Structures are given as C-alpha cells and as structure tokens.
Amino acid sequence: MANANTQIDPMHAEEIGHGNSKAAWSMVFVMLVGFVVGCIAFAGHNPTFVYVGCAIVVVGLIVGWAMKKAGFGVNGSRSGDSH
C-alpha cells in the first residue's frame, strides 16, 4: 500500500512493453528450439548439430528483428491490442 508521502516518478509512470509482442514471442520460440537442439546435440557428442542449434538461435534473432520491422513489435502498426 502506498502512503501519502509517496511521489510518483514521471519517468516510471508509463507502462513499458516488456517485449510482449508477436515479434518477441516468435523470436523466443525459435531461439528456444535452437537451444534445445544444441543442448541435446552437445549431450550426444554431435558437434555438427551443436552448430546447427547455434545457427537456429541466430535465425531466431533475425526473425525477431524482421518481424519488428514488419510492424509486429511493441506498439507496431500490426501488433494488435495485446496490452
């Protein structure tokens, strides 16, 4: 509970997006797949698929960036009212 002496900081009064957008969630999902592939390959001593997992993580970054540029990021033109 806030008391009467609490002042509201205008810098922190606005809601921050926390990356809660279609672009962010797509990026996280693709990167998660890459980490899972890489970890399973690492445990199985398969260096080729470890590198494949690393490549999938990089693809996830590219997917997130491209979707943000396409308007699916926080406050993007095609992001919808998810907030």
Secondary structure, DSSP 8 states (H G I E B T S, - for coil): ---TT----TTSSS---TT-SHHHHHHHHHHHHHHHHHHHHHHTT-HHHHHHHHHHHHHHHHHHHHHIIIIISTT-TT--S--
